[in-house]
């Protein structure tokens, strides 16, 4: 064999090992992924061009040398990664699927049907509280770790998963705790004070009344409540974010922005564990192909329109815009406003609709829960849905218990969010985690843990009222997260849930439709970070 070929192969292999140990071993470089891909694709043709231009090699010879060198580089890079991840990585002592230790793509493949939370539950059942679900990623389902990872003073940081969409990031995606707190104080906190929330009550009641009216108009037939609750939640958040609803309730048809969000979440369900691929798709593919274009377009359009007028009643954007410019750079300011608007719509709508749908699954399944709710409402002199108002419903113990139990069994973000260990690593409970490790604390798994709840898979609202012994570790309940990154819209969501629950059970008797048992909802819903729910057909029969 020509010695020069051997030299090229050795040089390529050496560069492959060096690039791994000197660069790629440090992380996934989510933000740099598009540039790295461009370099990887451009290097072979550039090499051929340079070799033919500045050496005696023919085109065929240059292609041969490049192929051997690049092939040796790639083979050595991959081999070095695999050997390191299997035998030398700090997480090598944690159990999990063997292929998951080699590549994060294994996890992405396993959840390609949108079943991440189910897959995580299955992995924890097989491997215990700590599961290695990627080369540098752990899923932790130990209830004691919830506070450790998420409390306000935690050493754990937001992982690079939050870089998705950069440079256009929302409040939720800001990884720097100081900058996050500063942005949260910049209008957001004022938008969700008790005073501001009371100002939103009449608009929530307005859309709850439209929902009741539309359900009456169905002729008391069977309806797919998944769609109706989506319409309610999106209309409320459209009104409270942009000063205008999407009119999905009035028309009885899903608005294109709702469809676009659900399509984007469905298409991106397996990108939950591959943020670098998500960034590549978002930045390099045409928006029409990436699946996220319509979502971005709608958000941009509505924010631009909202900046041209002030609604009759202050909304959430009134507080955020009224706080003045956050970034000195105009482009950065426009980007964060657009991203924050999408955060409000998605986080404020999908999560509420999910909780309502699962709540009515349980109400249709067990009529005794409905009767207990009606009895509690009657004891507070609420016997007609027209008497319901947001403030009256806030302190009803059983109502809140039902909502808590729905959120415990069916958290709207079931797989949770990625965190990262501090550079110095952490040693907790005899488990040492080195710095830079990505970590999930999946609410769906933890909130069904027998270490935290007695009869963890049973729907028992009484655990939150008369039977506190059924709760072993209350800190394991975190559907809205905890700490500085907890959901700022928690009270708004609870207000919506209470109102719709009360109004509909006072107006209608609720049963499963014919041939409906809720199995499709439980088994076919998609975990796209927030849930994209399957149909749930409910029969509403007037009580009057």
Secondary structure, 3 states (H helix, E strand, C coil): CCHHHHHHHHHHHHHHHHHHHHCHHHCCCCCCHHHHHHHHHHHHHHHHHHHHHHCCCCHHHHHHHHHHHHHHHHHHHHHHHHHHHHHCCCCCCCCCCHHHHHCCHHHHHHCCCCCHHHHHHHHHHHHCCEEEEECCEEEECCCCHHHHHHCCCCCCEECHHHHCCCCCCCHHHCCCHHHHHHHHHHHHHHHCCHHHHHHHHHHHHHHHHHHHHHHHHCCCCEEEHHHHHHHHHHHHHHHHHHCCCCCHHHHCCCCHHHHHHHHHHHHCHHHCCCHHHHHHHHHHCCHHHHCCHHHHHHHHHHHHHHCCCCCCCCCHHHHHHHCCCCCCCHHHHHHHHHHHHHHHHHHHHHHHHHHHHHHHHHHHHCHHHHHHHHHHHHHCCCCCHHHCCCHHHCCCHHHHHHHHHHHHHCCCCCCCCCEECCCCCEEECCEEECCCCEEECCHHHHCCCCCCECCCCCCCHHHHCCCHHHECCHHHCCCCCCHHHCCCCHHHHHHHHHHHHHHHHHHEEEEECCCCCCHHHHHHCEECCCEECCCCEEEEEECC
